[in-house]
Amino acid sequence: MLVLLFQIGKDRYAIDTAEIIEIIPRVNTQPIPHTSDHVLGVVDYHGDIMPVIDLCQLIGDYFAADRYSTRIIVAAYQDKWGKNHPLGLIAEKVMETVWEEEKSIRFSGVSTEESPYLGELVSEQDGMVQFVDVAKLLTDELHDMLFIRTEKR
């Protein structure tokens, strides 16, 4: 499986590239008042309004720094009604993709209700890499706030 590597603090994380639409430079967001700290706001993404989540804030409890390697990973997110949406994920040190053999990816044996989006691990020469499951990033409450079901008028 081809995965995109990025860093939060000193830890390395990965997202399966099958879940990624594209990677874009970090841009300014329009804030959304009264949301979680890790929801930075929304941006216009090819005519769609795309919510942007700061993975550094969500996982590492700090805001992503403005660095050359800080990017928005545009992920394909399927809402609970089955509609696909772009979801922006800000991460630091987004610099490479690597091939991970399926057989080397292991379940950690640890699961928490606070971070259901943290998935399997793979051990590499430089240390462990934790997978992030895009489908599990949003709580039900945050999902409903960001993706209000709208019917055609």
C-alpha positions as CSV (number, residue, x, y, z in Angstrom):
1,M,0.0,0.0,0.0
2,L,1.3,3.5,-0.9
3,V,1.1,5.8,2.1
4,L,1.8,9.5,2.7
5,L,4.0,10.2,5.6
6,F,3.8,13.3,7.8
7,Q,4.9,14.4,11.3
8,I,3.2,15.6,14.4
9,G,5.7,16.7,17.0
10,K,8.4,14.0,16.9
11,D,6.0,11.2,15.9
12,R,5.4,10.0,12.3
13,Y,2.0,9.3,10.9
14,A,0.6,7.9,7.6
15,I,-2.5,8.1,5.5
16,D,-3.3,5.6,2.7
17,T,-2.9,7.5,-0.6
18,A,-6.2,5.8,-1.7
19,E,-7.9,8.2,0.7
20,I,-6.2,11.3,-0.7
21,I,-7.5,13.5,-3.5
22,E,-4.5,15.9,-3.6
23,I,-2.0,17.8,-1.5
24,I,-2.1,21.6,-1.6
25,P,-0.2,24.4,0.0
26,R,-1.4,25.7,3.3
27,V,-3.8,28.6,2.7
28,N,-5.7,30.9,5.0
29,T,-9.0,29.6,6.2
30,Q,-12.3,31.3,7.0
31,P,-12.9,30.6,10.7
32,I,-16.0,28.9,11.9
33,P,-17.0,30.3,15.3
34,H,-17.9,27.9,18.2
35,T,-16.3,24.8,16.8
36,S,-13.5,22.6,18.2
37,D,-10.0,24.1,18.4
38,H,-8.8,21.6,15.7
39,V,-11.3,22.9,13.2
40,L,-9.4,25.8,11.6
41,G,-12.3,26.8,9.3
42,V,-13.2,26.4,5.7
43,V,-11.7,27.2,2.3
44,D,-13.0,27.3,-1.3
45,Y,-11.8,24.1,-2.9
46,H,-12.7,24.2,-6.6
47,G,-16.1,25.7,-5.9
48,D,-16.9,23.5,-2.9
49,I,-16.7,24.7,0.7
50,M,-14.1,22.4,2.4
51,P,-13.7,22.2,6.1
52,V,-10.1,22.1,7.3
53,I,-8.9,20.2,10.4
54,D,-5.5,20.8,12.0
55,L,-4.1,17.3,12.7
56,C,-1.4,18.8,14.9
57,Q,-4.0,20.3,17.2
58,L,-6.2,17.2,17.1
59,I,-3.5,14.7,17.9
60,G,-0.6,16.8,19.3
61,D,-2.5,19.6,21.1
62,Y,-0.6,22.4,19.3
63,F,-1.3,24.3,16.1
64,A,0.6,23.4,13.0
65,A,3.5,25.7,12.3
66,D,3.8,27.8,9.1
67,R,6.6,25.8,7.5
68,Y,7.4,25.1,3.9
69,S,6.5,21.5,4.5
70,T,3.2,22.2,6.2
71,R,0.5,21.2,3.7
72,I,-3.3,20.6,3.4
73,I,-3.9,17.0,2.6
74,V,-7.3,16.9,0.8
75,A,-8.9,13.6,1.8
76,A,-12.0,12.0,0.5
77,Y,-14.5,11.9,3.3
78,Q,-17.8,10.0,3.1
79,D,-20.6,11.4,5.2
80,K,-23.1,9.2,7.0
81,W,-25.5,9.7,4.1
82,G,-23.0,8.2,1.7
83,K,-22.0,11.5,0.0
84,N,-18.3,12.2,-0.6
85,H,-16.8,15.5,0.4
86,P,-13.3,16.9,0.4
87,L,-11.9,17.3,3.9
88,G,-8.7,19.3,4.4
89,L,-6.2,18.0,6.9
90,I,-3.3,20.2,7.9
91,A,-0.1,18.4,8.8
92,E,3.6,19.3,9.1
93,K,6.5,17.7,7.3
94,V,4.4,16.3,4.5
95,M,7.2,15.3,2.3
96,E,7.2,11.7,1.0
97,T,5.2,8.7,0.1
98,V,6.5,5.2,0.8
99,W,5.3,1.7,0.0
100,E,4.3,-0.4,3.1
101,E,3.8,-4.1,2.7
102,E,0.3,-5.1,4.0
103,K,1.9,-7.9,6.1
104,S,4.1,-5.5,8.0
105,I,1.1,-3.4,9.2
106,R,0.0,-4.4,12.7
107,F,-2.8,-3.5,15.1
108,S,-1.3,-1.9,18.2
109,G,-3.6,-3.7,20.7
110,V,-4.5,-0.3,22.2
111,S,-7.7,1.5,21.5
112,T,-9.2,4.6,23.0
113,E,-12.5,6.3,22.6
114,E,-10.8,9.7,22.5
115,S,-8.8,8.8,19.3
116,P,-10.6,6.1,17.3
117,Y,-8.9,7.6,14.1
118,L,-5.5,6.2,15.2
119,G,-5.1,2.9,13.5
120,E,-2.5,0.3,12.8
121,L,1.2,0.7,13.2
122,V,4.2,-0.2,11.1
123,S,7.7,-0.5,12.4
124,E,10.5,1.0,10.3
125,Q,14.2,1.4,10.8
126,D,13.6,5.0,12.0
127,G,10.8,4.0,14.4
128,M,7.1,3.4,14.4
129,V,4.6,5.0,12.0
130,Q,0.9,5.3,13.1
131,F,-1.9,5.2,10.5
132,V,-4.7,7.8,10.6
133,D,-8.1,6.5,9.5
134,V,-9.8,9.5,7.7
135,A,-13.3,7.9,8.1
136,K,-13.0,8.0,11.9
137,L,-11.6,11.5,12.2
138,L,-14.8,13.3,13.0
139,T,-17.1,12.7,16.0
140,D,-20.8,12.4,15.3
141,E,-21.3,15.9,16.6
142,L,-18.5,17.5,14.5
143,H,-19.7,15.5,11.4
144,D,-23.2,16.9,11.7
145,M,-21.8,20.4,12.2
146,L,-19.5,20.3,9.2
147,F,-21.7,18.3,6.8
148,I,-25.3,19.4,7.2
149,R,-27.5,17.3,5.1
150,T,-29.1,19.5,2.4
151,E,-31.8,18.4,0.0
152,K,-32.1,19.8,-3.5
153,R,-34.7,22.6,-3.6
